[in-house]
């Protein structure tokens, strides 16, 4: 996923995106890199975590927000 696509999905302005989410890159069309390798995540968590960028596109940002809130209340 690119930063530009993330901004569109979350309805963020380009300014909000660059100010709050772009820590490692200066280009809005750059792809985001994950910090954990798939084999390490499988070793640590037992399974590879889902790609939430795909889920956010199919279910929407509100669903994803609610999903994260479940971890706080559960």
C-alpha positions in Angstrom: 0.0 0.0 0.0 1.2 3.5 -0.7 0.9 6.5 1.6 -1.3 8.1 -1.0 -3.8 5.2 -1.0 -3.8 5.1 2.8 -4.7 8.8 2.8 -7.6 8.2 0.4 -8.9 5.2 2.4 -8.8 7.1 5.7 -10.0 10.4 4.1 -6.9 12.3 5.2 -5.6 15.4 3.5 -2.1 15.2 2.1 -0.9 17.6 4.8 -2.3 15.3 7.6 -0.7 12.3 5.9 2.8 13.8 5.6 2.7 15.4 9.0 1.4 12.4 11.0 2.2 9.2 9.2 5.2 9.6 6.9 8.1 9.1 9.2 10.5 7.1 6.9 9.7 8.5 3.5 9.4 11.8 1.8 7.3 10.7 -1.2 3.6 10.2 -1.0 3.6 7.5 -3.7 6.2 5.4 -1.9 5.1 2.0 -0.7 5.0 1.4 3.1 7.3 -1.3 4.4 6.4 -3.5 7.3 8.8 -3.7 10.3 8.5 -7.4 10.8 9.4 -10.2 8.4 6.7 -12.8 7.7 8.7 -15.7 9.1 9.4 -13.8 12.3 5.8 -12.9 12.8 4.8 -16.5 12.3 7.4 -17.6 14.9 6.3 -14.9 17.4 2.5 -15.1 17.0 2.0 -18.6 15.6 0.4 -17.2 12.4 1.2 -14.4 10.0 -0.9 -11.4 10.9 -3.5 -10.3 8.4 -2.9 -7.6 5.9 -5.2 -4.9 7.4 -4.8 -2.6 4.4 -6.8 -5.1 2.3 -9.4 -5.5 5.0 -9.7 -1.7 5.4 -10.4 -1.4 1.7 -13.1 -4.1 1.7 -14.8 -3.3 5.0 -14.0 0.4 5.5 -12.2 2.6 8.0 -15.0 2.5 10.5 -15.0 -1.3 10.7 -11.2 -1.2 11.2 -11.5 1.4 13.9 -14.1 -0.7 15.7 -11.9 -3.8 15.3 -9.0 -2.1 17.1 -11.3 -0.8 19.8 -12.2 -4.4 20.6 -8.7 -5.1 21.8 -9.0 -2.2 24.3 -12.3 -3.4 25.7 -11.7 -7.1 25.6 
